[in-house]
Amino acid sequence: MIPARLVLATGNPGKVEELRAEVAQWGPVEVLALDAFPGVACPEENDTSYVENAVLKARAVATATALPALGDDSGLEVDALGGAPGVRSARWAPSDTARIARLLAALRDVPERSRGARFRCVVALAWPEGRVETAEGACTGRIAVARSGSGGFGYDPVFVSDDLGTTFAAAYDADKRRVSHRARAMRALGDRLRGGATLQPGVRPC
């Protein structure tokens, strides 16, 4: 069942914007940001897995606010780096700029044909009484040799989507929402909450 109200278990402004837009596709749900609850914060992620991190955040915020809470964890997996940075994507360096610089430096001598990558996301909706529903989404692409575009956040300026043929940072917001890992995970979660409708292509439940 889709809740009438929920809290977003994230302090990342980019994620807040994307998650709000995706929750709106579920129907008339009141979405509250974490800053509406002074003193409530997400716990530190444990780096074990996307699903564990997403559930950890969702459960903590649901318990603290007494409302259903939506958490997510996502990462960039680069083939030439053995799947790194993966679950540590947000903590690979101190800032988005530094993370991108580290990534491009690590791939400096890697040819375009070997720069395959994917974004992966797990979303978790937790209720105060303990129920949790999760779903996963992924999108494939490659890492560009230089930044392109001014939109998005995180690694978006260097991730060239197979679906769009451009970086997420250079894509229109509507196009990114259509194919992104987070959008696919949210559509899958919405299907689960509505009772098991067919999942979107490329999406599987956790």
Secondary structure, DSSP 8 states (H G I E B T S, - for coil): ---SEEEE----HHHHHHHHHHHHTTSS-EEE-GGGSTT-------SS-HHHHHHHHHHHHHHHHTS-EEEEEEEEEEGGGTT-EETTGGGSSSSHHHHHHHHHHHTTT--GGG-EEEEEEEEEEE-TTS-EEEEEEEEEEEE-SS---S-SSTTGGGEEETTTSSBGGGS-HHHHHHH-HHHHHHHHHHHHHHT-----TT-B--
